[in-house]
Amino acid sequence: MEKNTPSENWPLWEVFIRTRQGLDHKHAGSLHAADAQMAMENARDVYTRRNEGISIWVVESIHIHASAPDEAGSFFDPANDKVYRYPTFYNLPDELKNI
């Protein structure tokens, strides 16, 4: 894509920022940019103005696939019968005080 095209024709990018070492990247917002490099630079300028971030991820929105909220019941139902995924399923020895 050319950088001289109007910005309304540029793809939408999702921006994820990690604020400190050891933390997860969090969704910070969206922006339009001609390419990944421009998206990174714009994300830095828009979302880390006060040195809030140490790492930035940008993902073109068309590459994100999400579940539909109105299908959440049927989509997540299979997980409800897997009680072994919850820590309360397991019995711990008495001498083990903290996990």
MOPAC internal coordinates of N, CA, C and O (Angstrom, degrees):
PM7 1SCF
backbone

  N    0.0000 0     0.00 0     0.00 0    0    0    0
  C    1.4396 1     0.00 0     0.00 0    1    0    0
  C    1.5269 1   109.36 1     0.00 0    2    1    0
  O    1.2310 1   119.64 1   -42.56 1    3    2    1
  N    1.3041 1   118.29 1   137.44 1    3    2    1
  C    1.4564 1   121.61 1  -179.13 1    5    3    2
  C    1.5146 1   110.84 1   -78.91 1    6    5    3
  O    1.2310 1   121.24 1   -33.24 1    7    6    5
  N    1.3383 1   115.23 1   146.76 1    7    6    5
  C    1.4503 1   119.50 1  -179.75 1    9    7    6
  C    1.5327 1   112.11 1   -77.57 1   10    9    7
  O    1.2310 1   119.86 1   168.80 1   11   10    9
  N    1.3379 1   117.87 1   -11.20 1   11   10    9
  C    1.4595 1   120.51 1  -178.59 1   13   11   10
  C    1.5208 1   113.28 1   -90.66 1   14   13   11
  O    1.2310 1   119.95 1  -177.35 1   15   14   13
  N    1.3203 1   117.69 1     2.65 1   15   14   13
  C    1.4630 1   120.16 1   179.06 1   17   15   14
  C    1.5238 1   109.34 1   -77.01 1   18   17   15
  O    1.2310 1   120.03 1   -27.20 1   19   18   17
  N    1.3247 1   117.54 1   152.80 1   19   18   17
  C    1.4737 1   119.47 1   178.46 1   21   19   18
  C    1.5275 1   111.43 1   -59.08 1   22   21   19
  O    1.2310 1   120.66 1   -36.66 1   23   22   21
  N    1.3176 1   116.35 1   143.34 1   23   22   21
  C    1.4605 1   120.68 1  -174.53 1   25   23   22
  C    1.5244 1   113.50 1   -62.47 1   26   25   23
  O    1.2310 1   119.17 1   155.21 1   27   26   25
  N    1.3227 1   119.20 1   -24.79 1   27   26   25
  C    1.4622 1   119.53 1   179.05 1   29   27   26
  C    1.5324 1   111.50 1   -68.82 1   30   29   27
  O    1.2310 1   119.89 1   164.14 1   31   30   29
  N    1.3264 1   117.81 1   -15.86 1   31   30   29
  C    1.4631 1   121.71 1   176.98 1   33   31   30
  C    1.5276 1   112.25 1   -92.85 1   34   33   31
  O    1.2310 1   119.91 1   173.03 1   35   34   33
  N    1.3109 1   117.78 1    -6.97 1   35   34   33
  C    1.4574 1   121.34 1  -179.88 1   37   35   34
  C    1.5224 1   109.82 1   -74.90 1   38   37   35
  O    1.2310 1   120.22 1   -30.69 1   39   38   37
  N    1.3264 1   117.19 1   149.31 1   39   38   37
  C    1.4617 1   119.48 1   179.08 1   41   39   38
  C    1.5271 1   112.43 1   -68.05 1   42   41   39
  O    1.2310 1   121.54 1   -22.54 1   43   42   41
  N    1.3129 1   114.65 1   157.46 1   43   42   41
  C    1.4628 1   121.93 1   177.52 1   45   43   42
  C    1.5245 1   108.42 1   -87.79 1   46   45   43
  O    1.2310 1   120.46 1   -44.96 1   47   46   45
  N    1.3229 1   116.73 1   135.04 1   47   46   45
  C    1.4631 1   123.62 1   179.73 1   49   47   46
  C    1.5202 1   109.20 1  -119.89 1   50   49   47
  O    1.2310 1   120.51 1   -40.32 1   51   50   49
  N    1.3207 1   116.63 1   139.68 1   51   50   49
  C    1.4614 1   122.65 1   174.32 1   53   51   50
  C    1.5239 1   107.48 1   -96.26 1   54   53   51
  O    1.2310 1   120.83 1   -42.48 1   55   54   53
  N    1.3226 1   116.03 1   137.52 1   55   54   53
  C    1.4629 1   121.58 1  -174.52 1   57   55   54
  C    1.5240 1   109.47 1  -113.63 1   58   57   55
  O    1.2310 1   120.70 1   -48.35 1   59   58   57
  N    1.3348 1   116.28 1   131.65 1   59   58   57
  C    1.4557 1   123.65 1   177.73 1   61   59   58
  C    1.5245 1   108.12 1  -123.69 1   62   61   59
  O    1.2310 1   120.74 1   -49.55 1   63   62   61
  N    1.3326 1   116.20 1   130.45 1   63   62   61
  C    1.4634 1   122.33 1  -176.83 1   65   63   62
  C    1.5232 1   109.58 1  -119.55 1   66   65   63
  O    1.2310 1   120.86 1   -43.06 1   67   66   65
  N    1.3212 1   115.96 1   136.94 1   67   66   65
  C    1.4698 1   120.94 1   169.74 1   69   67   66
  C    1.5169 1   106.23 1  -106.02 1   70   69   67
  O    1.2310 1   120.49 1   -60.22 1   71   70   69
  N    1.3316 1   116.66 1   119.78 1   71   70   69
  C    1.4564 1   120.70 1  -172.92 1   73   71   70
  C    1.5150 1   114.04 1   -82.35 1   74   73   71
  O    1.2310 1   120.36 1   148.28 1   75   74   73
  N    1.3330 1   116.92 1   -31.72 1   75   74   73
  C    1.4688 1   120.48 1  -179.99 1   77   75   74
  C    1.5166 1   109.76 1  -145.42 1   78   77   75
  O    1.2310 1   121.48 1   -22.73 1   79   78   77
  N    1.3167 1   114.77 1   157.27 1   79   78   77
  C    1.4624 1   120.26 1   177.19 1   81   79   78
  C    1.5301 1   109.59 1   -58.60 1   82   81   79
  O    1.2310 1   120.36 1   -44.25 1   83   82   81
  N    1.3107 1   116.91 1   135.75 1   83   82   81
  C    1.4551 1   121.68 1   178.71 1   85   83   82
  C    1.5103 1   114.58 1    90.93 1   86   85   83
  O    1.2310 1   119.54 1   168.50 1   87   86   85
  N    1.3201 1   118.48 1   -11.50 1   87   86   85
  C    1.4667 1   121.11 1   177.98 1   89   87   86
  C    1.5241 1   109.89 1   -94.96 1   90   89   87
  O    1.2310 1   121.08 1   -16.98 1   91   90   89
  N    1.3195 1   115.53 1   163.02 1   91   90   89
  C    1.4570 1   121.24 1   177.40 1   93   91   90
  C    1.5188 1   110.47 1   -79.34 1   94   93   91
  O    1.2310 1   121.04 1   -22.75 1   95   94   93
  N    1.3252 1   115.62 1   157.25 1   95   94   93
  C    1.4633 1   119.89 1   169.65 1   97   95   94
  C    1.5272 1   107.23 1   -72.07 1   98   97   95
  O    1.2310 1   120.28 1   -41.38 1   99   98   97
  N    1.3082 1   117.07 1   138.62 1   99   98   97
  C    1.4687 1   122.93 1   178.65 1  101   99   98
  C    1.5229 1   108.92 1  -119.80 1  102  101   99
  O    1.2310 1   121.19 1   -35.00 1  103  102  101
  N    1.3273 1   115.32 1   145.00 1  103  102  101
  C    1.4593 1   119.80 1   177.80 1  105  103  102
  C    1.5225 1   108.76 1   -65.97 1  106  105  103
  O    1.2310 1   120.82 1   -55.15 1  107  106  105
  N    1.3325 1   116.04 1   124.85 1  107  106  105
  C    1.4618 1   120.77 1  -178.05 1  109  107  106
  C    1.5153 1   111.85 1  -103.46 1  110  109  107
  O    1.2310 1   120.17 1   153.36 1  111  110  109
  N    1.3299 1   117.29 1   -26.64 1  111  110  109
  C    1.4472 1   120.00 1  -178.79 1  113  111  110
  C    1.5084 1   111.26 1   156.10 1  114  113  111
  O    1.2310 1   121.06 1    15.74 1  115  114  113
  N    1.3208 1   115.57 1  -164.26 1  115  114  113
  C    1.4606 1   122.42 1  -177.07 1  117  115  114
  C    1.5127 1   109.66 1  -131.61 1  118  117  115
  O    1.2310 1   121.10 1   -23.27 1  119  118  117
  N    1.3194 1   115.49 1   156.73 1  119  118  117
  C    1.4640 1   120.61 1   174.95 1  121  119  118
  C    1.5124 1   109.74 1  -156.25 1  122  121  119
  O    1.2310 1   120.80 1   -19.62 1  123  122  121
  N    1.3183 1   116.07 1   160.38 1  123  122  121
  C    1.4567 1   121.85 1   175.78 1  125  123  122
  C    1.5192 1   108.02 1   -98.39 1  126  125  123
  O    1.2310 1   120.40 1   -41.76 1  127  126  125
  N    1.3331 1   116.85 1   138.24 1  127  126  125
  C    1.4548 1   122.02 1   177.25 1  129  127  126
  C    1.5185 1   108.78 1  -154.34 1  130  129  127
  O    1.2310 1   120.85 1   -25.83 1  131  130  129
  N    1.3220 1   115.98 1   154.17 1  131  130  129
  C    1.4582 1   121.35 1  -177.43 1  133  131  130
  C    1.5193 1   112.38 1   -71.82 1  134  133  131
  O    1.2310 1   120.15 1   147.11 1  135  134  133
  N    1.3453 1   117.31 1   -32.89 1  135  134  133
  C    1.4578 1   120.97 1  -178.48 1  137  135  134
  C    1.5245 1   109.42 1  -154.75 1  138  137  135
  O    1.2310 1   120.62 1    -2.09 1  139  138  137
  N    1.3301 1   116.42 1   177.91 1  139  138  137
  C    1.4673 1   121.05 1  -176.04 1  141  139  138
  C    1.5254 1   112.25 1   -62.40 1  142  141  139
  O    1.2310 1   120.21 1   138.87 1  143  142  141
  N    1.3239 1   117.20 1   -41.13 1  143  142  141
  C    1.4687 1   119.87 1  -179.71 1  145  143  142
  C    1.5276 1   111.10 1   -61.77 1  146  145  143
  O    1.2310 1   120.72 1   134.70 1  147  146  145
  N    1.3207 1   116.23 1   -45.30 1  147  146  145
  C    1.4657 1   119.94 1   178.15 1  149  147  146
  C    1.5273 1   110.40 1   -64.03 1  150  149  147
  O    1.2310 1   120.26 1   140.90 1  151  150  149
  N    1.3305 1   117.12 1   -39.10 1  151  150  149
  C    1.4640 1   120.87 1   178.55 1  153  151  150
  C    1.5246 1   110.33 1   -61.98 1  154  153  151
  O    1.2310 1   119.99 1   137.15 1  155  154  153
  N    1.3386 1   117.62 1   -42.85 1  155  154  153
  C    1.4732 1   121.15 1   178.08 1  157  155  154
  C    1.5258 1   111.15 1   -61.45 1  158  157  155
  O    1.2310 1   120.65 1   133.20 1  159  158  157
  N    1.3144 1   116.36 1   -46.80 1  159  158  157
  C    1.4696 1   120.30 1  -178.52 1  161  159  158
  C    1.5268 1   111.42 1   -65.90 1  162  161  159
  O    1.2310 1   120.53 1   137.48 1  163  162  161
  N    1.3294 1   116.60 1   -42.52 1  163  162  161
  C    1.4690 1   119.51 1   178.54 1  165  163  162
  C    1.5268 1   110.94 1   -66.77 1  166  165  163
  O    1.2310 1   120.23 1   140.65 1  167  166  165
  N    1.3237 1   117.17 1   -39.35 1  167  166  165
  C    1.4695 1   120.85 1   178.26 1  169  167  166
  C    1.5222 1   110.03 1   -62.23 1  170  169  167
  O    1.2310 1   120.38 1   137.11 1  171  170  169
  N    1.3266 1   116.87 1   -42.89 1  171  170  169
  C    1.4641 1   120.63 1   177.24 1  173  171  170
  C    1.5299 1   110.47 1   -58.97 1  174  173  171
  O    1.2310 1   120.86 1   133.60 1  175  174  173
  N    1.3321 1   115.96 1   -46.40 1  175  174  173
  C    1.4606 1   120.22 1  -176.94 1  177  175  174
  C    1.5253 1   113.03 1   -69.35 1  178  177  175
  O    1.2310 1   120.50 1   143.76 1  179  178  177
  N    1.3262 1   116.65 1   -36.24 1  179  178  177
  C    1.4652 1   120.63 1  -175.68 1  181  179  178
  C    1.5268 1   112.75 1   -86.08 1  182  181  179
  O    1.2310 1   120.15 1   137.28 1  183  182  181
  N    1.3414 1   117.32 1   -42.72 1  183  182  181
  C    1.4596 1   120.19 1  -169.24 1  185  183  182
  C    1.5311 1   114.97 1  -104.48 1  186  185  183
  O    1.2310 1   119.41 1   174.91 1  187  186  185
  N    1.3218 1   118.72 1    -5.09 1  187  186  185
  C    1.4774 1   119.57 1   179.25 1  189  187  186
  C    1.5275 1   110.38 1  -131.90 1  190  189  187
  O    1.2310 1   120.39 1  -135.96 1  191  190  189
  N    1.3005 1   116.85 1    44.04 1  191  190  189
  C    1.4647 1   121.51 1  -177.56 1  193  191  190
  C    1.5163 1   113.35 1   -64.78 1  194  193  191
  O    1.2310 1   120.04 1   151.35 1  195  194  193
  N    1.3063 1   117.53 1   -28.65 1  195  194  193
  C    1.4765 1   120.65 1  -176.58 1  197  195  194
  C    1.5270 1   110.97 1  -113.01 1  198  197  195
  O    1.2310 1   120.49 1  -144.62 1  199  198  197
  N    1.3157 1   116.67 1    35.38 1  199  198  197
  C    1.4673 1   122.66 1   179.52 1  201  199  198
  C    1.5299 1   112.40 1    58.42 1  202  201  199
  O    1.2310 1   120.27 1  -142.36 1  203  202  201
  N    1.3509 1   117.08 1    37.64 1  203  202  201
  C    1.4572 1   120.56 1  -179.28 1  205  203  202
  C    1.5230 1   112.84 1   -76.32 1  206  205  203
  O    1.2310 1   119.35 1   163.13 1  207  206  205
  N    1.3152 1   118.84 1   -16.87 1  207  206  205
  C    1.4462 1   119.47 1  -171.63 1  209  207  206
  C    1.5123 1   114.41 1  -121.51 1  210  209  207
  O    1.2310 1   121.97 1   -25.70 1  211  210  209
  N    1.3491 1   113.83 1   154.30 1  211  210  209
  C    1.4610 1   119.37 1   172.44 1  213  211  210
  C    1.5290 1   110.52 1  -118.99 1  214  213  211
  O    1.2310 1   120.39 1   169.43 1  215  214  213
  N    1.3484 1   116.85 1   -10.57 1  215  214  213
  C    1.4554 1   120.98 1   179.36 1  217  215  214
  C    1.5245 1   109.52 1  -152.45 1  218  217  215
  O    1.2310 1   121.02 1   -39.11 1  219  218  217
  N    1.3173 1   115.66 1   140.89 1  219  218  217
  C    1.4675 1   121.57 1   179.22 1  221  219  218
  C    1.5122 1   108.90 1  -127.12 1  222  221  219
  O    1.2310 1   120.82 1   -45.13 1  223  222  221
  N    1.3217 1   116.03 1   134.87 1  223  222  221
  C    1.4621 1   122.35 1   169.34 1  225  223  222
  C    1.5220 1   106.94 1  -116.51 1  226  225  223
  O    1.2310 1   120.18 1   -41.78 1  227  226  225
  N    1.3153 1   117.27 1   138.22 1  227  226  225
  C    1.4597 1   121.63 1   170.37 1  229  227  226
  C    1.5263 1   107.78 1  -124.75 1  230  229  227
  O    1.2310 1   121.00 1   -42.75 1  231  230  229
  N    1.3160 1   115.70 1   137.25 1  231  230  229
  C    1.4637 1   122.08 1  -179.12 1  233  231  230
  C    1.5114 1   107.58 1  -133.32 1  234  233  231
  O    1.2310 1   120.67 1   -52.23 1  235  234  233
  N    1.3162 1   116.33 1   127.77 1  235  234  233
  C    1.4505 1   118.99 1   176.95 1  237  235  234
  C    1.5275 1   108.45 1   -63.67 1  238  237  235
  O    1.2310 1   120.37 1   -51.06 1  239  238  237
  N    1.3030 1   116.89 1   128.94 1  239  238  237
  C    1.4675 1   122.65 1  -172.65 1  241  239  238
  C    1.5218 1   113.65 1   -55.83 1  242  241  239
  O    1.2310 1   119.94 1   148.77 1  243  242  241
  N    1.3170 1   117.72 1   -31.23 1  243  242  241
  C    1.4670 1   119.28 1  -178.63 1  245  243  242
  C    1.5265 1   111.97 1   -66.84 1  246  245  243
  O    1.2310 1   119.91 1   165.59 1  247  246  245
  N    1.3311 1   117.77 1   -14.41 1  247  246  245
  C    1.4594 1   121.51 1  -179.86 1  249  247  246
  C    1.5212 1   113.07 1   -94.06 1  250  249  247
  O    1.2310 1   120.02 1  -177.83 1  251  250  249
  N    1.3195 1   117.57 1     2.17 1  251  250  249
  C    1.4580 1   121.60 1   178.82 1  253  251  250
  C    1.5253 1   108.45 1   -99.82 1  254  253  251
  O    1.2310 1   121.51 1   -52.54 1  255  254  253
  N    1.3131 1   114.71 1   127.46 1  255  254  253
  C    1.4643 1   120.88 1   178.16 1  257  255  254
  C    1.5163 1   107.24 1  -115.77 1  258  257  255
  O    1.2310 1   120.37 1   -49.58 1  259  258  257
  N    1.3106 1   116.91 1   130.42 1  259  258  257
  C    1.4609 1   121.17 1  -174.91 1  261  259  258
  C    1.5227 1   110.80 1  -128.73 1  262  261  259
  O    1.2310 1   121.42 1   -26.32 1  263  262  261
  N    1.3261 1   114.88 1   153.68 1  263  262  261
  C    1.4594 1   119.45 1   174.13 1  265  263  262
  C    1.5285 1   108.68 1   -74.69 1  266  265  263
  O    1.2310 1   121.10 1   -26.03 1  267  266  265
  N    1.3150 1   115.51 1   153.97 1  267  266  265
  C    1.4654 1   120.76 1   179.92 1  269  267  266
  C    1.5270 1   109.38 1   -86.21 1  270  269  267
  O    1.2310 1   119.79 1   -50.09 1  271  270  269
  N    1.3393 1   118.00 1   129.91 1  271  270  269
  C    1.4690 1   120.30 1  -179.15 1  273  271  270
  C    1.5286 1   113.53 1   -57.41 1  274  273  271
  O    1.2310 1   120.00 1   145.69 1  275  274  273
  N    1.3260 1   117.61 1   -34.31 1  275  274  273
  C    1.4664 1   119.35 1  -179.08 1  277  275  274
  C    1.5288 1   112.32 1   -74.57 1  278  277  275
  O    1.2310 1   119.62 1   170.63 1  279  278  277
  N    1.3225 1   118.32 1    -9.37 1  279  278  277
  C    1.4619 1   122.05 1   176.35 1  281  279  278
  C    1.5219 1   112.02 1  -107.73 1  282  281  279
  O    1.2310 1   120.22 1  -166.24 1  283  282  281
  N    1.3154 1   117.18 1    13.76 1  283  282  281
  C    1.4655 1   121.62 1  -175.42 1  285  283  282
  C    1.5239 1   111.99 1   -59.27 1  286  285  283
  O    1.2310 1   119.84 1   139.03 1  287  286  285
  N    1.3159 1   117.92 1   -40.97 1  287  286  285
  C    1.4604 1   120.52 1  -178.12 1  289  287  286
  C    1.5073 1   112.27 1   -57.88 1  290  289  287
  O    1.2310 1   120.26 1   126.17 1  291  290  289
  N    1.3187 1   117.11 1   -53.83 1  291  290  289
  C    1.4640 1   120.43 1  -177.88 1  293  291  290
  C    1.5217 1   111.72 1   -72.95 1  294  293  291
  O    1.2310 1   120.04 1   149.63 1  295  294  293
  N    1.3233 1   117.53 1   -30.37 1  295  294  293
  C    1.4596 1   120.59 1  -178.22 1  297  295  294
  C    1.5271 1   111.75 1   -71.09 1  298  297  295
  O    1.2310 1   120.50 1   138.87 1  299  298  297
  N    1.3482 1   116.65 1   -41.13 1  299  298  297
  C    1.4572 1   120.66 1  -176.28 1  301  299  298
  C    1.5261 1   113.62 1   -96.27 1  302  301  299
  O    1.2310 1   119.42 1   172.72 1  303  302  301
  N    1.3189 1   118.72 1    -7.28 1  303  302  301
  C    1.4650 1   121.73 1   179.49 1  305  303  302
  C    1.5196 1   114.01 1   -53.33 1  306  305  303
  O    1.2310 1   118.66 1   136.31 1  307  306  305
  N    1.3182 1   120.16 1   -43.69 1  307  306  305
  C    1.4692 1   118.92 1  -177.52 1  309  307  306
  C    1.5296 1   113.82 1   -56.60 1  310  309  307
  O    1.2310 1   119.23 1   154.11 1  311  310  309
  N    1.3086 1   119.08 1   -25.89 1  311  310  309
  C    1.4648 1   121.20 1  -179.88 1  313  311  310
  C    1.5245 1   112.36 1   -73.65 1  314  313  311
  O    1.2310 1   119.67 1   157.65 1  315  314  313
  N    1.3311 1   118.24 1   -22.35 1  315  314  313
  C    1.4650 1   121.03 1  -176.45 1  317  315  314
  C    1.5202 1   113.11 1   -67.06 1  318  317  315
  O    1.2310 1   119.75 1   155.47 1  319  318  317
  N    1.3303 1   118.08 1   -24.53 1  319  318  317
  C    1.4609 1   119.42 1  -179.09 1  321  319  318
  C    1.5306 1   112.63 1   -93.44 1  322  321  319
  O    1.2310 1   119.79 1  -168.86 1  323  322  321
  N    1.3072 1   118.00 1    11.14 1  323  322  321
  C    1.4634 1   122.18 1   179.25 1  325  323  322
  C    1.5296 1   109.20 1  -109.67 1  326  325  323
  O    1.2310 1   121.28 1  -110.62 1  327  326  325
  N    1.3350 1   115.16 1    69.38 1  327  326  325
  C    1.4674 1   120.31 1  -175.51 1  329  327  326
  C    1.5263 1   112.41 1   -64.27 1  330  329  327
  O    1.2310 1   120.17 1   158.03 1  331  330  329
  N    1.3267 1   117.28 1   -21.97 1  331  330  329
  C    1.4610 1   119.95 1   179.93 1  333  331  330
  C    1.5237 1   112.22 1   -65.53 1  334  333  331
  O    1.2310 1   119.76 1   169.60 1  335  334  333
  N    1.3165 1   118.07 1   -10.40 1  335  334  333
  C    1.4620 1   121.29 1   177.40 1  337  335  334
  C    1.5276 1   112.43 1   -78.77 1  338  337  335
  O    1.2310 1   120.20 1   168.75 1  339  338  337
  N    1.3067 1   117.23 1   -11.25 1  339  338  337
  C    1.4581 1   121.48 1  -177.68 1  341  339  338
  C    1.5274 1   110.31 1  -102.03 1  342  341  339
  O    1.2310 1   119.87 1   -40.20 1  343  342  341
  N    1.3181 1   117.85 1   139.80 1  343  342  341
  C    1.4665 1   119.90 1  -177.65 1  345  343  342
  C    1.5220 1   113.17 1   -63.07 1  346  345  343
  O    1.2310 1   119.32 1   156.27 1  347  346  345
  N    1.3209 1   118.90 1   -23.73 1  347  346  345
  C    1.4600 1   121.26 1  -179.66 1  349  347  346
  C    1.5310 1   111.92 1   -69.79 1  350  349  347
  O    1.2310 1   119.77 1   167.58 1  351  350  349
  N    1.3222 1   118.05 1   -12.42 1  351  350  349
  C    1.4524 1   122.41 1   179.22 1  353  351  350
  C    1.5303 1   111.24 1   -71.63 1  354  353  351
  O    1.2310 1   120.33 1   152.20 1  355  354  353
  N    1.3070 1   116.98 1   -27.80 1  355  354  353
  C    1.4633 1   121.40 1  -173.42 1  357  355  354
  C    1.5252 1   111.98 1   -98.04 1  358  357  355
  O    1.2310 1   120.90 1   -38.92 1  359  358  357
  N    1.3168 1   115.89 1   141.08 1  359  358  357
  C    1.4570 1   121.87 1   173.94 1  361  359  358
  C    1.5221 1   108.40 1   -90.87 1  362  361  359
  O    1.2310 1   120.63 1   -49.54 1  363  362  361
  N    1.3124 1   116.40 1   130.46 1  363  362  361
  C    1.4633 1   121.56 1  -179.19 1  365  363  362
  C    1.5343 1   109.93 1  -104.88 1  366  365  363
  O    1.2310 1   120.28 1   -32.58 1  367  366  365
  N    1.3146 1   117.08 1   147.42 1  367  366  365
  C    1.4721 1   119.35 1   175.56 1  369  367  366
  C    1.5238 1   110.45 1   -62.45 1  370  369  367
  O    1.2310 1   120.35 1   -31.95 1  371  370  369
  N    1.3296 1   116.94 1   148.05 1  371  370  369
  C    1.4562 1   122.13 1  -178.71 1  373  371  370
  C    1.5207 1   112.48 1   -59.58 1  374  373  371
  O    1.2310 1   120.24 1   145.93 1  375  374  373
  N    1.3347 1   117.15 1   -34.07 1  375  374  373
  C    1.4686 1   119.63 1  -177.78 1  377  375  374
  C    1.5240 1   113.04 1   -71.79 1  378  377  375
  O    1.2310 1   119.99 1   167.33 1  379  378  377
  N    1.3074 1   117.63 1   -12.67 1  379  378  377
  C    1.4594 1   121.89 1   177.20 1  381  379  378
  C    1.5252 1   107.93 1   -88.39 1  382  381  379
  O    1.2310 1   120.24 1   -71.54 1  383  382  381
  N    1.3156 1   117.15 1   108.46 1  383  382  381
  C    1.4611 1   121.46 1  -174.29 1  385  383  382
  C    1.5389 1   112.54 1   -90.58 1  386  385  383
  O    1.2310 1   120.05 1   140.20 1  387  386  385
  N    1.3173 1   117.51 1   -39.80 1  387  386  385
  C    1.4686 1   121.27 1  -175.61 1  389  387  386
  C    1.5220 1   110.53 1  -132.18 1  390  389  387
  O    1.2310 1   121.99 1   -33.91 1  391  390  389
  N    1.3110 1   113.79 1   146.09 1  391  390  389
  C    1.4641 1   119.32 1   174.13 1  393  391  390
  C    1.5108 1   107.72 1  -119.13 1  394  393  391
  O    1.2310 1   120.10 1   180.00 1  395  394  393

